[in-house]
Amino acid sequence: MDHTHHSSDPAVAELRGGFTSTRFVLVEPSHPGNVGAAARALKTMGFSRLVLVSPRVPHVQSDPEAIAMASGADDVLASAHVVPTLADALSGVHWSIALTARLREYGPPQWTPRAAAGIAREQAVHGEIALVFGNERTGLSNEDVERCSALAHIPANPAYSSLNLAQAVQVLAYELRTMYLSADSGAAVPQAAEEGEPVGARAASDEIESMFTHLESALVALDFLDPANPKKLMSRLRRLFARSGLEREEVNIVRGIAKHILLKSKPKDDAS
């Protein structure tokens, strides 16, 4: 999306870096007006990449209510990418953060929007990142949450914490913009690696999901994980790995371990 008409903005670098590598994902949005308002929220903060997962109104980009609420951000709305699943929406993404309406006992690490934006600024240097928002009524499923690297929670008024979807998008987009521009102005950017250690290519979402599938199979084969009584083992492992910022080579190591566990765990009577 060409935003050269914003060149009067002192932060010309908004055309680069985080602004172009960040996508905003709405999972099963119900109301066309919210989709349009979310497009407006993005554009006012210099972002343009909107992804819709299975919206209730199939051609929501051309819905009159959505166009009205986009209020001039019809270009962002029209170019919104519609996909069937969150896995599709996260294709090529190496780090993602899910906005949740409530704090969760399990799942990835949880941050305030400002803290999340600080981490996003660091992660955007390494490639594509995504912010994930749930349905207006039901929010995000546990499965969707666990597919993300981290959680953000807006500390709203506990007596009335009903935050509209597009307003939530606006809060996160504002915090991200603030962080990205502070990076452009020369403010210190937190480093992912200490002591000058080179950072390898980050693993993409689909690679990480394949790793978890492989690892789970290996743990079942070891009788360490009982599929009939899994408790929260995989959720806790996801949380552990989410904190580490997995690189592609690290994912390959874990998959190699899983592969060899499965090879060693084959029943002995196979040879007979």
C-alpha positions as CSV (number, residue, x, y, z in Angstrom):
1,M,0.0,0.0,0.0
2,D,1.5,3.3,-1.1
3,H,1.3,6.0,1.6
4,T,3.7,8.5,0.0
5,H,1.0,11.2,0.5
6,H,2.0,11.1,4.2
7,S,5.5,12.2,3.3
8,S,5.0,15.4,5.5
9,D,5.2,13.1,8.5
10,P,8.7,13.5,9.9
11,A,8.9,9.7,10.3
12,V,9.4,8.9,6.6
13,A,10.7,5.5,7.8
14,E,7.1,4.5,8.5
15,L,7.1,3.1,4.9
16,R,9.8,0.6,6.0
17,G,10.4,-1.8,8.8
18,G,7.6,-2.6,11.2
19,F,4.9,-0.7,9.4
20,T,5.2,-3.0,6.4
21,S,6.1,-6.2,8.2
22,T,3.1,-6.1,10.6
23,R,-0.2,-7.6,9.8
24,F,-3.4,-7.2,11.8
25,V,-5.6,-10.3,11.9
26,L,-9.3,-10.3,12.8
27,V,-10.6,-13.8,13.5
28,E,-14.3,-14.4,12.4
29,P,-15.4,-10.8,12.8
30,S,-19.2,-10.6,13.0
31,H,-20.0,-7.0,12.2
32,P,-19.0,-5.4,8.9
33,G,-18.9,-2.0,10.6
34,N,-16.1,-3.2,13.0
35,V,-14.0,-4.4,10.0
36,G,-14.3,-1.0,8.3
37,A,-13.5,0.8,11.6
38,A,-10.5,-1.5,12.1
39,A,-9.2,-0.6,8.6
40,R,-9.6,3.1,9.6
41,A,-7.7,2.5,12.9
42,L,-4.8,0.9,11.0
43,K,-4.5,3.6,8.4
44,T,-4.5,6.4,10.9
45,M,-1.5,4.8,12.5
46,G,0.4,4.2,9.3
47,F,-0.4,0.5,8.9
48,S,-2.2,-1.1,5.9
49,R,-2.2,-4.9,6.2
50,L,-5.5,-6.3,7.3
51,V,-6.2,-10.1,7.3
52,L,-9.7,-11.5,7.9
53,V,-10.2,-15.1,9.0
54,S,-13.5,-16.5,7.9
55,P,-15.6,-13.3,8.4
56,R,-19.3,-13.8,9.0
57,V,-20.1,-11.6,6.0
58,P,-18.1,-13.3,3.1
59,H,-17.6,-10.2,0.9
60,V,-17.2,-7.8,3.8
61,Q,-14.7,-5.6,2.0
62,S,-17.6,-4.4,-0.3
63,D,-20.3,-4.2,2.5
64,P,-21.8,-0.7,2.6
65,E,-21.6,-0.5,6.4
66,A,-17.9,-1.5,6.3
67,I,-17.1,1.1,3.7
68,A,-18.9,3.8,5.6
69,M,-17.1,3.0,8.9
70,A,-13.7,2.8,7.0
71,S,-14.3,6.5,6.4
72,G,-11.6,7.1,3.8
73,A,-9.5,4.0,4.6
74,D,-11.4,2.1,1.8
75,D,-8.0,1.2,0.2
76,V,-7.0,-0.7,3.4
77,L,-10.4,-2.3,3.5
78,A,-10.4,-3.3,-0.2
79,S,-7.0,-4.9,0.0
80,A,-7.8,-6.9,3.1
81,H,-6.8,-10.5,2.7
82,V,-9.5,-13.1,3.5
83,V,-8.4,-16.6,4.6
84,P,-10.2,-19.6,6.0
85,T,-8.1,-20.3,9.2
86,L,-5.8,-18.6,11.6
87,A,-3.0,-20.9,10.4
88,D,-3.4,-19.4,6.9
89,A,-3.4,-15.9,8.4
90,L,-0.1,-16.6,10.1
91,S,1.6,-18.0,7.1
92,G,5.1,-16.6,6.9
93,V,4.8,-15.0,10.3
94,H,7.6,-15.8,12.9
95,W,6.0,-14.0,15.9
96,S,2.4,-13.2,16.8
97,I,0.5,-11.7,19.7
98,A,-3.1,-12.4,20.5
99,L,-5.3,-9.8,22.2
100,T,-7.4,-11.4,25.0
101,A,-10.2,-9.9,26.9
102,R,-9.3,-11.8,30.1
103,L,-6.2,-13.0,31.7
104,R,-5.6,-16.7,31.2
105,E,-4.0,-19.2,33.5
106,Y,-2.3,-21.1,30.7
107,G,-1.0,-20.1,27.3
108,P,1.8,-17.9,26.1
109,P,3.3,-15.0,28.2
110,Q,0.9,-12.0,28.7
111,W,1.8,-8.4,28.3
112,T,0.3,-4.9,28.5
113,P,-0.1,-3.3,25.0
114,R,2.9,-1.1,25.7
115,A,5.1,-3.9,26.7
116,A,3.9,-6.0,23.8
117,A,4.7,-3.2,21.4
118,G,8.2,-3.1,22.7
119,I,8.7,-6.7,22.0
120,A,7.0,-6.4,18.6
121,R,9.5,-3.6,17.7
122,E,12.3,-6.1,18.4
123,Q,10.6,-9.0,16.6
124,A,9.7,-6.9,13.5
125,V,13.4,-6.5,12.7
126,H,13.5,-10.3,12.1
127,G,10.6,-10.6,9.6
128,E,6.8,-10.8,9.5
129,I,4.8,-10.3,12.7
130,A,1.0,-10.4,13.4
131,L,-1.5,-9.0,15.9
132,V,-4.5,-11.3,16.3
133,F,-7.9,-10.2,17.5
134,G,-10.9,-12.5,18.3
135,N,-14.6,-12.4,17.5
136,E,-16.6,-9.6,19.1
137,R,-18.6,-12.0,21.3
138,T,-16.6,-15.1,21.8
139,G,-13.0,-13.8,21.6
140,L,-10.3,-16.3,20.6
141,S,-10.4,-20.0,21.2
142,N,-7.7,-21.6,23.3
143,E,-6.4,-23.3,20.2
144,D,-6.0,-19.9,18.5
145,V,-4.3,-18.4,21.5
146,E,-1.8,-21.2,21.7
147,R,-0.9,-20.7,18.1
148,C,0.4,-17.2,19.0
149,S,3.7,-16.4,20.6
150,A,2.4,-14.1,23.3
151,L,-0.7,-12.4,24.7
152,A,-1.7,-8.8,25.1
153,H,-4.4,-7.7,27.6
154,I,-5.7,-4.2,27.8
155,P,-6.2,-3.3,31.5
156,A,-9.7,-1.8,31.1
157,N,-12.1,-0.7,33.8
158,P,-13.0,-4.0,35.5
159,A,-16.6,-2.8,36.2
160,Y,-17.1,-2.2,32.4
161,S,-14.4,-3.8,30.3
162,S,-16.5,-4.0,27.1
163,L,-13.9,-2.8,24.6
164,N,-15.1,-2.6,21.0
165,L,-13.0,-4.6,18.5
166,A,-12.0,-1.6,16.4
167,Q,-11.1,0.3,19.5
168,A,-8.9,-2.5,20.7
169,V,-7.2,-2.5,17.3
170,Q,-6.7,1.3,17.6
171,V,-5.0,0.9,21.1
172,L,-2.5,-1.7,19.8
173,A,-1.9,0.1,16.5
174,Y,-1.1,3.3,18.5
175,E,1.3,1.6,20.9
176,L,3.0,0.0,17.9
177,R,3.3,3.2,16.0
178,T,4.8,4.9,19.1
179,M,7.4,2.2,19.5
180,Y,8.2,2.0,15.8
181,L,8.7,5.7,15.5
182,S,10.9,5.8,18.6
183,A,13.1,3.2,16.9
184,D,13.2,5.4,13.8
185,S,14.3,8.4,15.9
186,G,17.4,6.6,17.1
187,A,16.1,5.4,20.5
188,A,17.7,2.3,21.7
189,V,16.1,-0.8,20.3
190,P,16.2,-3.8,22.6
191,Q,18.5,-6.5,21.2
192,A,17.3,-10.1,20.9
193,A,20.7,-11.5,21.4
194,E,23.2,-10.7,24.1
195,E,27.0,-10.3,23.8
196,G,26.8,-9.8,20.0
197,E,25.7,-13.3,19.4
198,P,24.3,-13.5,15.8
199,V,20.5,-14.2,15.6
200,G,19.6,-16.9,13.2
201,A,16.6,-16.9,10.9
202,R,13.4,-17.0,12.9
203,A,11.1,-20.0,12.6
204,A,7.8,-19.3,10.8
205,S,4.5,-20.2,12.5
206,D,3.8,-23.2,10.4
207,E,7.3,-24.6,11.1
208,I,6.7,-24.2,14.8
209,E,3.2,-25.9,14.6
210,S,4.8,-28.8,12.7
211,M,7.4,-29.1,15.5
212,F,4.8,-29.3,18.2
213,T,2.9,-32.0,16.3
214,H,6.1,-34.0,15.9
215,L,7.2,-33.4,19.5
216,E,3.7,-34.5,20.8
217,S,3.9,-37.7,18.8
218,A,7.3,-38.4,20.3
219,L,6.1,-37.8,23.9
220,V,3.2,-40.1,23.3
221,A,5.5,-42.8,22.0
222,L,7.7,-42.4,25.1
223,D,4.6,-42.8,27.3
224,F,5.5,-39.5,28.8
225,L,2.3,-38.0,27.5
226,D,-1.0,-39.9,27.9
227,P,-3.4,-38.8,25.1
228,A,-6.3,-39.8,27.3
229,N,-5.1,-37.6,30.1
230,P,-2.9,-34.9,28.6
231,K,-3.3,-32.4,31.4
232,K,-1.7,-29.1,30.3
233,L,1.6,-30.6,29.1
234,M,1.6,-29.3,25.6
235,S,0.2,-25.9,26.7
236,R,3.1,-25.6,29.1
237,L,5.7,-26.6,26.5
238,R,4.2,-24.1,24.1
239,R,4.6,-21.4,26.8
240,L,8.2,-22.5,27.4
241,F,9.1,-22.3,23.7
242,A,7.1,-19.1,23.1
243,R,9.5,-17.3,25.6
244,S,12.5,-18.4,23.7
245,G,12.0,-16.8,20.2
246,L,12.6,-20.0,18.2
247,E,15.0,-19.9,15.4
248,R,14.6,-22.2,12.4
249,E,17.7,-24.2,13.3
250,E,16.4,-24.7,16.8
251,V,13.1,-26.0,15.5
252,N,15.1,-28.4,13.3
253,I,17.0,-29.6,16.4
254,V,13.8,-30.3,18.3
255,R,12.3,-32.1,15.3
256,G,15.5,-34.2,15.0
257,I,15.1,-35.2,18.6
258,A,11.5,-36.1,18.1
259,K,12.3,-38.1,15.0
260,H,14.9,-40.2,16.8
261,I,12.6,-40.8,19.7
262,L,10.0,-42.1,17.3
263,L,12.6,-44.3,15.6
264,K,13.8,-45.8,18.9
265,S,10.2,-46.2,20.2
266,K,9.1,-48.5,17.4
267,P,7.8,-51.8,18.8
268,K,10.5,-54.5,18.9
269,D,8.3,-57.1,17.2
270,D,8.3,-55.0,14.0
271,A,11.5,-56.9,13.0
272,S,9.9,-60.3,13.2
